[in-house]
Amino acid sequence: MAQTPEEWYKDLPILTRIGLTVFFATTVLVMLEILDPSLLILHWPTVINKLQVWRLFSSCIFFGKFSFQWIFQMYFFSSFSTKLERNAVMAEHPGNYLFFLLFQILALDVISLVLAWPSGLPMLGTSLTFSIIFYWSRQEPEAELNFYSFKIKGYQFPFALIFFQLLLGGNIWNDLLGLATGHIFYFLKNVVTKEYHVELLKTPSLLNRFMEPYVNGGAGSSGGRGPAAPPPRRNMPFTGGGQRLGGN
């Protein structure tokens, strides 16, 4: 039986649900002119000189006004954030996915400063979404997807998105920035740990304690992970016939 919008929303894991809610609420407030978007964008001189540190995070929650591009970004975030949050690797410790998101946001802030000195790139929401897609593609490399009638593997999907963006004449720099920060996390967390047996990135115990009530059956966790182990990676999303992204 098809889910109602309410059921779909409640079934989202906790951090994905919070993120989607914040993105939507922020856009509504901006559209109603209750919230000034200039207060959200990243501007490092203001962060440093006026201590407006919220800009380090708010630059990742504003995707512009309602548009088809906004809808696509919400779809990609809700879909791939859900899959990554429920991934077996992220489920090992309650705070793993929150740690990943915080790392991505701060890494995006720093690298954007290098690319657009001295202010940084003003809006990083699409880069955050792409970093989620990229890291998921490393965790589920053999998952099958249908992308505009082409069957591709999970590890190919981020590059297919960039190629498609190029064909449309779009700007790929935000996507490349998300790919870079996602790869940095993957290299430090997965490659270095496996190849050199050194754990450079470890989820702080504080984040694990904070998230444990929400992902292990605590109150208000209807969309979170329960105590049962998630399904094996090979049986994760987009297997079999896959889900069509775009096209009819």
ROSE-4610 file (N, C-alpha, C; in Angstrom, 1 decimal, always signed):
// ROSE-4610
residu = [M/M/M/A/A/A/Q/Q/Q/T/T/T/P/P/P/E/E/E/E/E/E/W/W/W/Y/Y/Y/K/K/K/D/D/D/L/L/L/P/P/P/I/I/I/L/L/L/T/T/T/R/R/R/I/I/I/G/G/G/L/L/L/T/T/T/V/V/V/F/F/F/F/F/F/A/A/A/T/T/T/T/T/T/V/V/V/L/L/L/V/V/V/M/M/M/L/L/L/E/E/E/I/I/I/L/L/L/D/D/D/P/P/P/S/S/S/L/L/L/L/L/L/I/I/I/L/L/L/H/H/H/W/W/W/P/P/P/T/T/T/V/V/V/I/I/I/N/N/N/K/K/K/L/L/L/Q/Q/Q/V/V/V/W/W/W/R/R/R/L/L/L/F/F/F/S/S/S/S/S/S/C/C/C/I/I/I/F/F/F/F/F/F/G/G/G/K/K/K/F/F/F/S/S/S/F/F/F/Q/Q/Q/W/W/W/I/I/I/F/F/F/Q/Q/Q/M/M/M/Y/Y/Y/F/F/F/F/F/F/S/S/S/S/S/S/F/F/F/S/S/S/T/T/T/K/K/K/L/L/L/E/E/E/R/R/R/N/N/N/A/A/A/V/V/V/M/M/M/A/A/A/E/E/E/H/H/H/P/P/P/G/G/G/N/N/N/Y/Y/Y/L/L/L/F/F/F/F/F/F/L/L/L/L/L/L/F/F/F/Q/Q/Q/I/I/I/L/L/L/A/A/A/L/L/L/D/D/D/V/V/V/I/I/I/S/S/S/L/L/L/V/V/V/L/L/L/A/A/A/W/W/W/P/P/P/S/S/S/G/G/G/L/L/L/P/P/P/M/M/M/L/L/L/G/G/G/T/T/T/S/S/S/L/L/L/T/T/T/F/F/F/S/S/S/I/I/I/I/I/I/F/F/F/Y/Y/Y/W/W/W/S/S/S/R/R/R/Q/Q/Q/E/E/E/P/P/P/E/E/E/A/A/A/E/E/E/L/L/L/N/N/N/F/F/F/Y/Y/Y/S/S/S/F/F/F/K/K/K/I/I/I/K/K/K/G/G/G/Y/Y/Y/Q/Q/Q/F/F/F/P/P/P/F/F/F/A/A/A/L/L/L/I/I/I/F/F/F/F/F/F/Q/Q/Q/L/L/L/L/L/L/L/L/L/G/G/G/G/G/G/N/N/N/I/I/I/W/W/W/N/N/N/D/D/D/L/L/L/L/L/L/G/G/G/L/L/L/A/A/A/T/T/T/G/G/G/H/H/H/I/I/I/F/F/F/Y/Y/Y/F/F/F/L/L/L/K/K/K/N/N/N/V/V/V/V/V/V/T/T/T/K/K/K/E/E/E/Y/Y/Y/H/H/H/V/V/V/E/E/E/L/L/L/L/L/L/K/K/K/T/T/T/P/P/P/S/S/S/L/L/L/L/L/L/N/N/N/R/R/R/F/F/F/M/M/M/E/E/E/P/P/P/Y/Y/Y/V/V/V/N/N/N/G/G/G/G/G/G/A/A/A/G/G/G/S/S/S/S/S/S/G/G/G/G/G/G/R/R/R/G/G/G/P/P/P/A/A/A/A/A/A/P/P/P/P/P/P/P/P/P/R/R/R/R/R/R/N/N/N/M/M/M/P/P/P/F/F/F/T/T/T/G/G/G/G/G/G/G/G/G/Q/Q/Q/R/R/R/L/L/L/G/G/G/G/G/G/N/N/N]
num = [1/1/1/2/2/2/3/3/3/4/4/4/5/5/5/6/6/6/7/7/7/8/8/8/9/9/9/10/10/10/11/11/11/12/12/12/13/13/13/14/14/14/15/15/15/16/16/16/17/17/17/18/18/18/19/19/19/20/20/20/21/21/21/22/22/22/23/23/23/24/24/24/25/25/25/26/26/26/27/27/27/28/28/28/29/29/29/30/30/30/31/31/31/32/32/32/33/33/33/34/34/34/35/35/35/36/36/36/37/37/37/38/38/38/39/39/39/40/40/40/41/41/41/42/42/42/43/43/43/44/44/44/45/45/45/46/46/46/47/47/47/48/48/48/49/49/49/50/50/50/51/51/51/52/52/52/53/53/53/54/54/54/55/55/55/56/56/56/57/57/57/58/58/58/59/59/59/60/60/60/61/61/61/62/62/62/63/63/63/64/64/64/65/65/65/66/66/66/67/67/67/68/68/68/69/69/69/70/70/70/71/71/71/72/72/72/73/73/73/74/74/74/75/75/75/76/76/76/77/77/77/78/78/78/79/79/79/80/80/80/81/81/81/82/82/82/83/83/83/84/84/84/85/85/85/86/86/86/87/87/87/88/88/88/89/89/89/90/90/90/91/91/91/92/92/92/93/93/93/94/94/94/95/95/95/96/96/96/97/97/97/98/98/98/99/99/99/100/100/100/101/101/101/102/102/102/103/103/103/104/104/104/105/105/105/106/106/106/107/107/107/108/108/108/109/109/109/110/110/110/111/111/111/112/112/112/113/113/113/114/114/114/115/115/115/116/116/116/117/117/117/118/118/118/119/119/119/120/120/120/121/121/121/122/122/122/123/123/123/124/124/124/125/125/125/126/126/126/127/127/127/128/128/128/129/129/129/130/130/130/131/131/131/132/132/132/133/133/133/134/134/134/135/135/135/136/136/136/137/137/137/138/138/138/139/139/139/140/140/140/141/141/141/142/142/142/143/143/143/144/144/144/145/145/145/146/146/146/147/147/147/148/148/148/149/149/149/150/150/150/151/151/151/152/152/152/153/153/153/154/154/154/155/155/155/156/156/156/157/157/157/158/158/158/159/159/159/160/160/160/161/161/161/162/162/162/163/163/163/164/164/164/165/165/165/166/166/166/167/167/167/168/168/168/169/169/169/170/170/170/171/171/171/172/172/172/173/173/173/174/174/174/175/175/175/176/176/176/177/177/177/178/178/178/179/179/179/180/180/180/181/181/181/182/182/182/183/183/183/184/184/184/185/185/185/186/186/186/187/187/187/188/188/188/189/189/189/190/190/190/191/191/191/192/192/192/193/193/193/194/194/194/195/195/195/196/196/196/197/197/197/198/198/198/199/199/199/200/200/200/201/201/201/202/202/202/203/203/203/204/204/204/205/205/205/206/206/206/207/207/207/208/208/208/209/209/209/210/210/210/211/211/211/212/212/212/213/213/213/214/214/214/215/215/215/216/216/216/217/217/217/218/218/218/219/219/219/220/220/220/221/221/221/222/222/222/223/223/223/224/224/224/225/225/225/226/226/226/227/227/227/228/228/228/229/229/229/230/230/230/231/231/231/232/232/232/233/233/233/234/234/234/235/235/235/236/236/236/237/237/237/238/238/238/239/239/239/240/240/240/241/241/241/242/242/242/243/243/243/244/244/244/245/245/245/246/246/246/247/247/247/248/248/248]
x = [+0.8/+0.0/+0.9/+0.5/+1.3/+1.2/+2.3/+2.3/+1.7/+1.0/+0.6/+1.8/+1.7/+2.8/+3.2/+2.2/+2.4/+3.2/+2.8/+3.5/+4.9/+5.1/+6.4/+7.3/+6.8/+7.6/+8.0/+7.0/+7.3/+8.2/+8.3/+9.2/+10.6/+10.9/+12.3/+13.1/+14.3/+15.2/+15.3/+15.7/+15.5/+16.3/+17.6/+18.4/+17.9/+17.6/+17.0/+15.7/+14.9/+13.6/+13.8/+14.7/+15.0/+15.6/+16.5/+17.1/+16.1/+15.2/+14.2/+13.3/+12.9/+12.0/+12.7/+13.9/+14.7/+14.8/+15.1/+15.3/+13.9/+12.8/+11.5/+11.1/+11.3/+10.9/+11.7/+13.0/+13.9/+13.4/+13.1/+12.7/+11.4/+10.4/+9.1/+9.4/+10.2/+10.5/+11.1/+12.0/+12.6/+11.5/+10.7/+9.7/+8.7/+8.4/+7.4/+8.1/+9.4/+10.2/+10.2/+10.1/+10.3/+11.7/+12.5/+13.9/+14.7/+15.7/+16.5/+17.6/+17.6/+18.6/+20.0/+20.3/+21.6/+22.2/+21.3/+21.8/+22.2/+21.9/+22.1/+23.4/+23.8/+24.9/+26.2/+27.2/+28.5/+29.3/+29.8/+30.7/+31.7/+32.9/+33.9/+34.3/+34.5/+34.8/+33.8/+32.5/+31.4/+31.5/+31.8/+31.9/+33.0/+34.2/+35.3/+35.2/+34.8/+34.8/+33.6/+32.4/+31.2/+30.7/+31.5/+31.2/+29.9/+29.5/+28.2/+28.4/+28.8/+29.2/+28.1/+26.8/+25.7/+25.8/+26.5/+26.6/+27.4/+28.2/+28.9/+28.0/+26.8/+25.8/+24.6/+24.2/+23.1/+23.3/+24.6/+24.9/+24.5/+24.4/+24.1/+22.6/+21.8/+20.3/+19.4/+20.0/+19.3/+19.6/+18.6/+18.8/+18.2/+17.9/+17.2/+15.7/+15.0/+13.6/+13.0/+11.7/+11.0/+11.2/+11.6/+11.8/+11.9/+12.0/+12.3/+13.6/+14.6/+15.9/+15.8/+15.0/+14.8/+14.2/+13.2/+12.5/+13.5/+14.3/+15.3/+16.3/+16.7/+17.6/+17.0/+15.7/+15.0/+14.8/+14.6/+14.4/+15.7/+16.8/+18.1/+18.5/+18.3/+18.6/+17.8/+16.5/+15.6/+15.9/+16.2/+16.4/+17.7/+18.8/+20.1/+20.6/+20.1/+20.3/+19.7/+18.5/+17.8/+18.6/+19.1/+19.9/+21.2/+21.8/+23.1/+22.9/+21.9/+21.7/+21.3/+20.7/+20.4/+21.4/+22.5/+23.6/+24.2/+24.7/+25.2/+26.4/+27.2/+28.4/+27.9/+26.9/+26.4/+25.7/+25.2/+24.4/+25.3/+26.6/+27.5/+27.5/+27.4/+27.3/+26.3/+25.5/+24.4/+24.7/+25.9/+26.3/+27.1/+27.2/+28.1/+27.6/+26.3/+25.8/+25.8/+25.5/+25.6/+27.1/+28.0/+29.4/+29.8/+29.3/+29.6/+29.0/+27.8/+27.2/+28.0/+28.4/+29.1/+30.5/+31.1/+32.4/+32.3/+31.2/+31.0/+30.7/+29.9/+29.6/+30.8/+31.6/+32.8/+33.9/+34.0/+35.0/+34.5/+33.2/+32.7/+33.0/+32.8/+33.1/+34.6/+35.5/+36.9/+37.4/+37.0/+37.4/+36.8/+35.6/+35.0/+35.7/+36.3/+37.1/+38.3/+38.9/+40.1/+39.7/+38.6/+38.2/+37.7/+37.1/+36.5/+37.0/+38.3/+38.9/+38.5/+38.2/+38.2/+36.9/+35.8/+34.5/+33.9/+34.4/+33.8/+32.6/+32.2/+31.0/+29.8/+28.9/+27.8/+26.8/+26.5/+25.5/+26.1/+26.0/+26.6/+25.7/+24.4/+23.4/+23.5/+23.7/+23.8/+25.1/+26.2/+27.4/+27.2/+26.5/+26.2/+25.5/+24.4/+23.7/+24.6/+25.5/+26.3/+27.3/+27.8/+28.7/+28.0/+26.7/+26.0/+25.8/+25.5/+25.4/+26.7/+27.8/+29.1/+29.5/+29.3/+29.7/+28.8/+27.5/+26.7/+27.2/+27.6/+28.1/+29.3/+30.1/+31.3/+30.9/+29.8/+29.3/+28.4/+27.8/+26.9/+27.3/+28.6/+29.1/+28.4/+27.9/+27.3/+25.7/+25.2/+23.7/+23.4/+22.2/+21.8/+20.8/+21.0/+20.0/+19.7/+18.5/+18.1/+18.1/+19.0/+19.2/+18.8/+17.6/+17.2/+17.3/+16.8/+16.7/+18.1/+19.1/+20.4/+20.6/+21.0/+21.3/+22.7/+22.9/+24.3/+24.5/+25.7/+26.0/+26.1/+26.0/+26.1/+27.3/+28.5/+29.7/+29.8/+29.0/+29.0/+28.1/+27.1/+26.1/+26.5/+27.4/+27.9/+28.4/+29.2/+29.8/+28.8/+27.7/+26.7/+25.9/+25.7/+25.1/+25.9/+27.2/+28.1/+28.0/+28.1/+28.0/+26.7/+25.6/+24.3/+24.2/+24.8/+24.8/+25.6/+26.7/+27.5/+26.7/+25.9/+25.1/+24.1/+23.6/+22.6/+23.2/+24.5/+25.1/+25.1/+24.9/+24.9/+26.3/+26.3/+27.5/+27.8/+29.0/+29.3/+30.2/+30.6/+31.6/+31.1/+29.8/+29.3/+29.2/+29.0/+29.0/+30.4/+31.4/+32.8/+33.2/+32.8/+33.1/+32.6/+31.3/+30.7/+31.4/+31.8/+32.6/+33.9/+34.6/+35.9/+35.8/+34.8/+34.7/+34.2/+33.3/+32.9/+34.0/+34.9/+36.1/+37.1/+37.3/+38.2/+37.7/+36.4/+35.9/+36.1/+35.7/+35.9/+37.3/+38.3/+39.7/+40.1/+39.8/+40.3/+39.6/+38.3/+37.5/+37.7/+37.7/+37.6/+39.0/+39.6/+40.9/+42.0/+42.2/+43.3/+43.1/+41.9/+41.6/+41.9/+41.5/+41.7/+43.1/+43.7/+45.0/+46.2/+46.0/+47.1/+46.8/+45.6/+45.1/+45.3/+45.0/+45.0/+43.6/+43.0/+41.6/+41.8/+41.8/+41.9/+40.6/+39.5/+38.2/+37.4/+37.0/+36.2/+35.1/+33.9/+32.8/+32.9/+32.9/+33.0/+31.9/+32.2/+31.3/+30.1/+30.4/+29.3/+28.2/+28.6/+27.6/+26.8/+27.5/+26.8/+25.8/+26.2/+25.2/+24.1/+24.3/+23.3/+22.2/+22.7/+21.8/+21.2/+21.8/+21.3/+19.8/+19.2/+17.7/+16.9/+17.4/+16.6/+16.8/+17.9/+18.1/+17.9/+17.7/+17.5/+16.2/+15.1/+13.8/+13.3/+14.1/+13.7/+12.4/+11.9/+10.7/+11.0/+10.0/+10.1/+11.0/+11.3/+12.2/+11.4/+10.2/+9.4/+10.1/+10.9/+11.5/+13.0/+13.5/+14.9/+15.1/+16.4/+16.8/+16.4/+15.9/+15.6/+16.8/+16.6/+17.8/+18.1/+17.2/+17.6/+18.6/+19.5/+20.5/+19.9/+20.4/+19.9/+20.2/+19.5/+19.7/+21.1/+21.6/+22.9/+23.0/+24.2/+24.4/+24.0/+24.2/+23.9/+22.4/+21.6/+20.1/+19.6/+20.4/+20.0/+19.3/+19.0/+18.1/+18.7/+17.7/+18.0/+18.5/+18.3/+18.6/+17.5/+17.8/+16.8/+16.5/+15.2/+14.8/+15.2/+15.4/+15.9/+14.8/+15.1/+14.2/+14.6/+13.7/+14.0/+14.2/+15.3/+15.6/+15.4/+14.3/+14.1/+13.4/+12.9/+12.3/+10.9/+10.3/+9.0/+9.1]
y = [-1.2/+0.0/+1.2/+2.2/+3.4/+4.2/+4.9/+5.7/+7.0/+7.5/+8.9/+9.8/+11.1/+12.0/+12.1/+12.0/+12.0/+10.7/+9.6/+8.3/+8.3/+8.9/+9.0/+9.8/+11.0/+11.9/+11.3/+10.6/+10.0/+8.8/+8.2/+7.1/+7.5/+8.8/+9.2/+9.0/+8.7/+8.6/+10.0/+10.1/+11.3/+12.5/+12.3/+13.5/+13.9/+13.0/+13.3/+14.1/+13.7/+14.4/+15.8/+15.9/+17.2/+18.1/+17.6/+18.4/+18.9/+18.0/+18.3/+19.4/+19.2/+20.2/+21.6/+21.6/+22.9/+23.6/+22.8/+23.3/+24.0/+23.2/+23.7/+25.0/+24.9/+26.1/+27.3/+27.1/+28.2/+28.9/+28.1/+28.6/+29.3/+28.8/+29.5/+30.8/+30.9/+32.2/+33.2/+32.7/+33.7/+34.2/+33.2/+33.6/+34.6/+34.5/+35.4/+36.6/+36.8/+37.9/+38.1/+37.1/+37.1/+37.0/+36.2/+36.0/+36.6/+37.3/+38.0/+36.9/+36.5/+35.5/+36.0/+37.3/+37.8/+37.4/+37.0/+36.5/+35.1/+34.4/+32.9/+32.6/+33.4/+33.1/+33.1/+32.4/+32.3/+33.5/+34.2/+35.4/+35.4/+34.9/+34.7/+35.9/+37.1/+38.3/+38.6/+38.4/+38.6/+37.6/+36.4/+35.3/+35.6/+36.1/+36.4/+37.7/+38.7/+40.1/+40.3/+39.7/+40.0/+38.7/+37.7/+36.4/+35.8/+36.0/+35.4/+34.0/+33.1/+31.8/+30.9/+31.3/+30.5/+30.4/+31.4/+31.4/+30.1/+29.6/+28.3/+27.2/+27.2/+26.2/+26.6/+27.9/+28.3/+28.4/+28.5/+28.5/+27.1/+26.1/+24.8/+24.4/+25.3/+25.0/+25.8/+26.7/+27.5/+27.2/+26.8/+26.3/+27.3/+28.5/+29.4/+29.3/+30.1/+30.1/+28.9/+28.6/+27.5/+27.5/+26.4/+26.2/+24.7/+24.4/+23.0/+22.5/+23.4/+23.0/+22.7/+23.5/+23.3/+22.0/+21.6/+20.3/+19.2/+19.3/+18.2/+18.1/+19.2/+19.1/+18.4/+18.8/+18.1/+16.6/+16.3/+14.8/+14.1/+14.7/+14.0/+13.9/+15.0/+15.0/+13.9/+14.0/+13.0/+11.6/+11.3/+10.0/+9.4/+10.2/+9.6/+9.8/+10.8/+11.0/+9.8/+9.5/+8.3/+7.1/+6.8/+5.6/+5.6/+6.7/+6.8/+6.7/+7.4/+7.3/+5.9/+5.1/+3.7/+2.7/+3.2/+2.3/+1.6/+0.4/-0.4/+0.2/+1.0/+1.6/+2.8/+3.5/+4.6/+4.1/+2.9/+2.3/+1.7/+1.6/+1.0/+1.8/+3.1/+3.9/+5.0/+5.3/+6.2/+7.6/+8.1/+9.5/+9.5/+8.4/+8.4/+9.3/+9.3/+10.1/+11.6/+11.9/+13.3/+13.8/+13.0/+13.3/+13.6/+12.7/+12.9/+14.2/+14.6/+15.8/+17.1/+17.0/+18.1/+18.3/+17.1/+17.2/+17.8/+17.4/+17.9/+19.4/+19.9/+21.3/+22.1/+21.7/+22.5/+22.4/+21.2/+21.1/+21.9/+22.0/+22.8/+24.3/+24.7/+26.1/+26.5/+25.6/+25.9/+25.8/+24.8/+24.7/+25.8/+26.2/+27.3/+28.6/+28.8/+29.9/+30.0/+28.8/+28.7/+29.0/+28.5/+28.7/+30.1/+30.8/+32.1/+33.1/+33.2/+34.1/+35.6/+36.3/+36.0/+35.7/+35.6/+35.5/+34.1/+33.3/+31.9/+31.9/+30.7/+30.6/+30.8/+31.6/+32.0/+30.9/+30.0/+29.0/+27.6/+26.7/+25.4/+24.2/+24.5/+23.4/+22.3/+22.8/+21.8/+21.0/+21.6/+20.9/+19.8/+20.2/+19.2/+18.0/+18.3/+17.2/+16.3/+16.9/+16.1/+15.3/+15.8/+15.1/+13.8/+13.9/+12.8/+11.8/+12.2/+11.3/+10.6/+11.3/+10.7/+9.7/+10.0/+9.1/+7.8/+8.0/+6.9/+6.0/+6.6/+5.8/+5.0/+5.5/+4.7/+3.5/+3.7/+2.7/+1.7/+2.1/+1.2/+1.2/+0.8/+1.0/+0.1/-1.0/-1.9/-1.8/-0.9/-0.7/-0.2/-0.7/-0.4/+0.8/+1.7/+2.8/+2.9/+3.4/+3.8/+5.3/+5.9/+7.3/+7.7/+8.3/+8.7/+7.5/+6.4/+5.2/+4.4/+5.0/+4.3/+3.6/+2.3/+1.6/+1.8/+2.3/+2.6/+2.0/+1.9/+1.5/+2.7/+2.4/+3.4/+4.3/+3.7/+4.4/+5.3/+5.1/+5.9/+7.1/+7.0/+8.0/+9.4/+9.8/+11.2/+11.7/+10.9/+11.4/+11.6/+10.7/+10.9/+12.2/+12.5/+13.8/+15.0/+14.9/+16.0/+16.2/+15.0/+15.0/+15.6/+15.2/+15.7/+17.2/+17.7/+19.1/+19.9/+19.3/+19.9/+20.0/+18.9/+18.9/+20.0/+20.3/+21.4/+22.8/+22.8/+24.1/+24.7/+23.8/+24.3/+24.5/+25.0/+25.2/+24.0/+23.4/+22.1/+22.3/+23.6/+23.8/+23.4/+23.7/+23.2/+21.7/+21.1/+19.6/+19.1/+19.7/+19.3/+19.5/+20.6/+20.9/+19.8/+19.4/+18.3/+17.0/+16.7/+15.5/+15.5/+16.7/+16.8/+16.5/+17.1/+16.9/+15.5/+15.0/+13.6/+12.6/+12.9/+12.0/+12.1/+13.3/+13.5/+12.7/+12.7/+11.9/+10.4/+10.0/+8.6/+8.2/+9.0/+8.6/+8.5/+9.5/+9.4/+8.4/+8.2/+7.3/+5.8/+5.6/+4.2/+3.7/+4.5/+4.1/+4.0/+5.1/+5.1/+4.1/+3.9/+2.9/+1.5/+1.2/-0.1/-0.4/+0.5/+0.3/+0.5/+1.5/+1.8/+1.5/+1.0/+0.6/+1.7/+2.9/+4.1/+4.8/+5.0/+5.6/+7.1/+7.8/+9.3/+10.0/+9.4/+10.0/+9.0/+9.4/+8.6/+9.5/+9.0/+9.7/+10.0/+11.2/+11.5/+10.8/+10.4/+9.7/+10.6/+11.9/+12.9/+12.8/+12.7/+12.6/+11.3/+10.2/+8.9/+9.0/+9.6/+9.6/+10.5/+11.6/+12.5/+11.9/+11.1/+10.5/+9.2/+8.5/+7.2/+7.1/+8.0/+7.9/+8.0/+8.7/+8.9/+7.8/+7.1/+6.0/+4.6/+4.5/+3.2/+3.1/+3.6/+3.4/+4.4/+5.5/+6.5/+7.3/+8.1/+8.9/+9.7/+9.8/+10.7/+10.1/+8.8/+8.3/+7.4/+7.7/+6.9/+6.7/+7.7/+7.5/+7.1/+6.9/+6.5/+5.1/+4.7/+3.3/+2.6/+1.5/+0.7/-0.1/-1.0/-1.7/-2.8/-3.2/-4.3/-3.8/-4.7/-4.4/-4.0/-3.1/-2.7/-3.8/-3.9/-4.9/-4.8/-5.9/-5.9/-4.9/-4.4/-3.4/-3.9/-5.1/-5.6/-5.5/-5.6/-5.5/-4.2/-3.2/-1.8/-1.2/+0.1/+0.7/+0.6/+0.8/+0.8/-0.5/-1.6/-2.9/-3.3/-4.4/-4.9/-3.9/-3.7/-2.8/-1.3/-1.0/+0.3/+1.4/+2.6/+3.7/+4.7/+5.1/+6.0/+7.4/+8.0/+9.4/+10.3/+10.9/+11.7/+10.9/+11.6/+10.9/+10.3/+9.7/+9.1/+7.6]
z = [+0.0/+0.0/+0.0/-0.8/-0.9/+0.4/+0.7/+1.9/+1.7/+2.7/+2.7/+2.9/+2.6/+2.9/+4.3/+5.2/+6.6/+7.1/+6.5/+6.9/+6.3/+5.1/+4.5/+5.4/+5.9/+6.7/+8.0/+8.6/+9.9/+9.8/+8.6/+8.4/+8.2/+7.9/+7.7/+9.0/+8.9/+10.1/+10.7/+11.9/+12.7/+12.1/+11.8/+11.3/+9.9/+9.1/+7.8/+7.9/+8.8/+9.0/+9.6/+10.5/+11.0/+9.9/+9.1/+8.1/+7.1/+6.6/+5.6/+6.2/+7.5/+8.1/+8.2/+8.6/+8.7/+7.3/+6.3/+4.9/+4.5/+4.7/+4.3/+5.1/+6.4/+7.2/+6.9/+6.6/+6.3/+5.0/+4.0/+2.7/+2.9/+3.6/+3.9/+4.5/+5.5/+6.3/+5.3/+4.4/+3.5/+2.5/+2.0/+1.0/+1.6/+2.9/+3.5/+4.0/+3.7/+4.1/+5.6/+6.3/+7.8/+8.2/+7.3/+7.6/+6.4/+6.7/+5.7/+5.3/+4.0/+3.6/+3.7/+3.8/+4.0/+5.3/+6.3/+7.6/+7.6/+6.5/+6.4/+5.7/+4.7/+3.8/+4.6/+4.1/+4.7/+4.3/+5.3/+5.0/+6.1/+5.8/+6.9/+7.6/+6.9/+7.7/+8.8/+8.5/+9.4/+10.6/+10.2/+11.2/+12.2/+11.7/+12.5/+13.3/+12.5/+13.2/+14.0/+13.7/+14.4/+15.2/+15.1/+15.8/+15.4/+14.2/+13.7/+13.3/+14.2/+13.9/+13.4/+13.5/+13.0/+11.5/+10.8/+9.4/+8.9/+9.7/+9.4/+9.1/+9.8/+9.6/+8.8/+8.9/+8.2/+6.7/+6.2/+4.8/+4.2/+5.0/+4.5/+4.5/+5.0/+5.2/+4.2/+3.5/+2.6/+1.1/+0.4/-1.0/-2.0/-1.6/-2.5/-2.3/-3.1/-3.1/-3.8/-3.6/-4.1/-5.7/-6.2/-7.7/-7.9/-9.2/-9.6/-9.1/-9.1/-8.6/-7.1/-6.4/-4.9/-4.7/-5.5/-5.3/-5.6/-6.6/-6.9/-5.7/-5.1/-4.0/-2.8/-2.5/-1.4/-1.7/-2.9/-3.3/-3.0/-3.6/-3.4/-1.9/-1.2/+0.2/+1.0/+0.9/+1.6/+1.2/+0.0/-0.5/-0.1/-0.4/-0.1/+1.4/+2.0/+3.4/+4.2/+3.8/+4.5/+4.3/+3.1/+2.8/+3.5/+3.6/+4.3/+5.8/+6.3/+7.8/+8.2/+7.4/+7.7/+7.3/+6.7/+6.2/+7.4/+7.2/+8.2/+8.9/+8.2/+8.8/+9.7/+9.3/+10.1/+11.3/+11.2/+12.4/+13.4/+13.2/+14.2/+15.5/+15.4/+16.6/+16.4/+17.4/+17.3/+16.7/+17.0/+16.6/+15.3/+14.6/+13.4/+12.3/+12.1/+11.0/+11.3/+12.6/+13.0/+12.9/+13.3/+13.2/+11.7/+10.8/+9.4/+8.9/+9.3/+8.8/+9.4/+10.6/+11.2/+10.5/+10.2/+9.5/+8.2/+7.5/+6.1/+6.1/+7.0/+7.1/+7.4/+8.4/+8.7/+7.6/+7.0/+5.8/+4.7/+4.4/+3.3/+3.6/+4.8/+5.2/+4.9/+5.3/+5.2/+3.8/+3.0/+1.6/+0.8/+1.1/+0.3/+0.5/+1.7/+2.0/+1.1/+0.9/+0.0/-1.4/-1.8/-3.2/-3.5/-2.5/-2.7/-1.6/-1.5/-0.5/-0.7/+0.4/+1.8/+2.4/+1.6/+2.2/+2.2/+1.2/+1.1/+0.2/-0.2/-1.0/-0.2/-0.6/+0.3/+0.6/-0.3/-0.1/-0.3/+0.7/+0.6/+0.7/+0.6/+0.8/-0.3/-1.5/-2.6/-2.4/-1.9/-1.7/-0.6/+0.4/+1.5/+1.0/+0.2/-0.4/-1.3/-2.1/-2.9/-2.1/-1.0/-0.2/+0.4/+0.7/+1.2/+0.1/-1.1/-2.3/-2.5/-2.5/-2.8/-1.7/-0.4/+0.6/+0.5/+0.3/+0.1/-1.1/-2.1/-3.3/-3.0/-2.0/-1.5/-0.6/+0.1/+1.0/+0.3/-0.8/-1.6/-3.0/-3.3/-4.7/-5.7/-5.3/-6.3/-6.4/-5.6/-5.7/-7.1/-7.6/-9.0/-9.0/-9.9/-10.1/-11.6/-11.8/-13.2/-13.3/-14.0/-14.2/-15.6/-15.8/-17.1/-18.1/-17.6/-18.5/-18.6/-18.0/-18.0/-16.7/-16.7/-15.5/-15.1/-13.9/-13.5/-12.0/-11.6/-10.3/-9.3/-8.0/-7.1/-7.1/-7.4/-7.4/-8.6/-9.6/-10.8/-10.7/-9.8/-9.7/-9.5/-8.6/-8.5/-9.7/-10.5/-11.7/-12.8/-12.8/-13.7/-13.5/-12.2/-11.9/-12.4/-12.2/-12.6/-14.2/-14.9/-16.3/-16.8/-16.2/-16.6/-16.3/-15.2/-14.9/-16.0/-16.5/-17.5/-18.8/-19.1/-20.3/-20.3/-19.1/-19.0/-18.9/-18.9/-18.8/-17.4/-16.4/-15.0/-14.4/-13.2/-12.4/-11.6/-11.8/-11.1/-9.9/-9.7/-8.6/-7.2/-7.0/-5.7/-5.5/-6.7/-6.7/-6.4/-7.1/-6.9/-5.5/-4.9/-3.5/-2.6/-2.8/-2.0/-2.2/-3.5/-3.8/-3.0/-3.0/-2.3/-0.8/-0.2/+1.3/+1.6/+0.7/+0.9/+0.8/-0.2/-0.4/+0.7/+1.2/+2.4/+3.5/+3.8/+4.9/+4.6/+3.4/+3.1/+3.2/+2.7/+2.8/+4.2/+5.0/+6.4/+7.3/+7.0/+7.8/+7.4/+6.1/+5.5/+5.1/+4.2/+3.5/+4.6/+5.3/+6.2/+7.3/+7.8/+8.9/+8.4/+7.1/+6.6/+6.2/+5.5/+4.9/+5.9/+6.8/+7.7/+9.2/+9.4/+10.8/+11.8/+11.3/+12.2/+12.1/+13.2/+13.2/+13.4/+12.3/+12.4/+12.8/+12.3/+12.6/+13.4/+14.6/+15.5/+16.1/+16.0/+16.5/+18.0/+18.4/+19.9/+20.7/+21.9/+22.7/+23.1/+23.1/+23.5/+22.4/+21.1/+20.1/+20.2/+20.5/+20.7/+21.8/+22.9/+24.0/+23.7/+22.9/+22.6/+21.6/+20.7/+19.7/+20.1/+21.1/+21.4/+21.7/+22.4/+22.7/+21.4/+20.4/+19.2/+18.2/+18.2/+17.2/+17.7/+19.0/+19.6/+20.3/+19.7/+20.2/+21.3/+21.4/+22.4/+21.9/+22.8/+22.5/+21.3/+20.4/+19.2/+18.1/+18.2/+17.2/+16.2/+15.8/+14.9/+13.6/+13.2/+11.9/+12.0/+13.2/+13.4/+13.3/+13.4/+13.4/+14.7/+14.6/+15.8/+16.2/+17.3/+17.7/+16.8/+15.9/+14.9/+13.9/+13.5/+12.6/+11.2/+10.5/+9.2/+8.2/+7.1/+6.1/+5.5/+5.0/+4.4/+3.3/+3.0/+2.0/+0.6/+0.3/-1.0/-1.3/-0.2/-0.4/-0.1/-0.1/+0.2/-1.1/-1.0/-2.0/-3.4/-4.4/-5.8/-6.4/-5.7/-6.3/-7.2/-7.9/-8.8/-9.9/-10.1/-11.1/-10.9/-9.6/-9.3/-9.3/-9.0/-9.0/-10.0/-10.9/-12.0/-11.4/-11.8/-11.4/-12.7/-12.8/-14.0/-15.1/-16.0/-17.2/-16.8/-17.7/-17.5/-17.5]
